[in-house]
Amino acid sequence: MAAAVVREFGGARRRLIEELQRKGIRDLTVLKAFDDVPRHEFVPTGLRHRAYEDCPLPIGNGQTISQPWVHAKYLEVLALTGKERVLEIGTGSGFLSALLTKLAGQVFSIERIAPLAEQARDALRRCGIEHVIQRVGDGTLGWPEYGPYDAILVGAASPDVPQPLLDQLAVGGQLLIPVGDRETQHLLRIRRTADGYERTTLDAMRFVPLIGAHGFTT
């Protein structure tokens, strides 16, 4: 990545981190990940001037890169230690995948839209990140071959929690997923225990729909 490009966005990146702090993000490891990962590499070229605004942006194919606060909230809730095996449902732009590589041990990511998966792969390469394991497929089915997972993050809204994702969660692991209808959802945190699952409802969210066998059908 050219040093001039990094300098060009350095001030904007710092202002975003300060805004995240004002909005309640306190985890220094999460904030450092935002400082380390260039968000402008994960948005379309024509929107790079808006890459460090705290808002979602279109990335093509009817999808968006989430608001930075939402990504930061996900990561702060999980409180990763650097050793976890993490499954991301909905690669999208690849930005959250990149953040996860700074905070977790292994990152697996599923995207149902092949062109987006390729764009994300290219963006990750531009940032020198080669160790996200990706596939194209139905994220509501999870990726059982590499499970169980210490954390599963779902970047789209589902009418309910897909059972395959619950099944692939390790004991002690956490699942974050927005649940609701197409207009209104709440972020749900599910922790698997030896006896079952503990559910906690967190912030109101608004995401694109999770399409798949255990999500929305269209």
N, C-alpha and C positions, 0 to 999 in steps of 0.2 A: 504494500500500500504506500503510495507516495506520501512523503513527509509533509508536502505542501497541503495535501487534502486533509491530513490529520490536523494540521494547524488551523486550516480554514474552519473546521467544525469544533475546535477545542473549546471556544467560549460557549457555543450553543450547548455542548454536552455538559459543561459545568453548570450552566443555568438549569438544565433539565434535572440534574442531580439535586440541586438546591430546591427545585420545585417538588421533587419527590419527598425530600425531607420535610418541607412545609406541609405536605399532605399526609405525613405520619409514618413514612418509611424510616426506620431507625437502624436496621441491620446493616452494619458497615460492610460485611462481605457482599451483600446484595448491591449496595451502592457502588462498591469497587468494581463489580462485574459490569455495571452500566458504564463505568468510566473506561473499562478495558475493551468493551465490544463496540465497534463503530456502527451505530444503528443506520447511518446513511447508506451503508453497503447493502442493506436489506429492504430498501424501498426503491420504487422505480426512479430512474434518473431524473425525470421531470419533477419529482417531489422531494428531491434531496434537500432543498432549502427548508422543508418542513419536517425533516427527519427527527429533530429534537424537540418538537412540540409535544406536549402531553395529550395526544389525541390519536385515535386510530386513523390509518391511511389505507386507501385501496392499493392492492397489489396485483389485481387482475383476476379473471375467472370468478368474479363475484365475491372475492374474499378480501380480508383486510389484515393488516398487521395491527395487533391490539394496542391500545393505549399503553404507554410505558408504565403508568401506575398499576395497571392490571397485572402486567408481567411481574412487577416488583412485589405486588401483594401476594401473588402465587408463591414466589420464591421466599418471601419472608415468613409466610404461614408454614411452609415446609421445613424451614430451619435446617437445611442440608448441612452435613458435616464434611463432605468431600469423598465419602466412601460408598455412597448409595448407587444402586442400579436403578435407573430412572427410565420410565416409558412415557413418551410424549405422544398424545393423540392429536394430530393436526399440525404437521410441520409448518405449513403456511410459508411465511417468508424465510424461516430458519433462524430468526433472531433469538427466540426463546431457546432453541437448541444450542445456540452459541453461548448464551448466558449460562445454561445448565453445565456446559463443559467447564466453566470456571468454579462450579459449586458442587458437582457430583462426581462419582467415580466412573460410571459408564452411562452413556446416553443412547437410547434407542428411540426412533421417531418414525411415525407412520403418517403418510399423506395420501388421500384418496385421489387427488388431481395430479396426474403425472407431470404436466408442464410446471406446476408450482414446485413439485418435488425437485425437478431439475434446476429451477431458478434458485431454490434454497441451497442445493448442493454447490452451485457455482458461487453463491455469496459466501458460503462457509469456506470454500477453497480460497477465495480472495482474502479472507481473514486468516489464512493459515491453519484452519481447523479441519483436520482430516479424520477425526476419530468419532464422529457421530455416525451410528449405524442406522441406515435409512431403508425404508421400503415403501412401495406404493400399494395401497390396499384399503380395506374397510377397517377403520380404526375401532369401530364398536366391537370387533372381534378380538382386539388386543393382538399380542404377539407371544403366544404361549411358549414357543420354542426357547425363548430367552428368560422366561419368568422363573420364579416369582420376582416381583419388583418391590423395592423399598418405597418408591413413590411413583404414582401415575398422575399425569397432568392432562386434562382434556381442555382443548382450546376452542370448543364449540358447545352450543347449548343442546341438551338432551331432554326429552320429556320424562325420562327416568334414568336411573343408573344402570348401564349395561352390565348384565350379570357376568359376562366373560371378564370384564375388568375387575370386578370384585373377586372372582376366582383366581386371578393372576396377581393379586396383592399379597405380599408376604405378611406374616404375622408381625405386628409392630409397624407395618407400612401405612402410608397415607395416600388417599385418592382425592384429588380436587377436581370437581366438575360443576359447571353451571347447569342447574336443573330448573325447568319451567316450560312455558309455552314459547312461541316464536318471538314474542314481544317483551316478556318480563321473565327474568330468571334470578335466582340467588345462588351464590357460590356455596357448594356443599363440600364439607371436609369429612371424609370417612376414614377412620382408623380401624385396621383389623386387629382384633385381640385374639387370644387363645379361645375365647368363648363366643366370638361373633364379630359384630361391627358396631362401632360407636359413630354416630352422625352428629355433626354440628353445622348449623346454618350460619353463614357469614354474610358478606356484603351483597347488595343487589348488583347485578351485572346485566350486560346486554351483549350477546354474541351471535354470530351467524349460526344456523342450525347444524347439528351433528347428523350427517346423513349416513345411514347404514342399516344393517339388519337389526340392530338393537337401538336405533335412534329414530330420527324422522325419516320417512320413506322417500320424500322428494323435497 
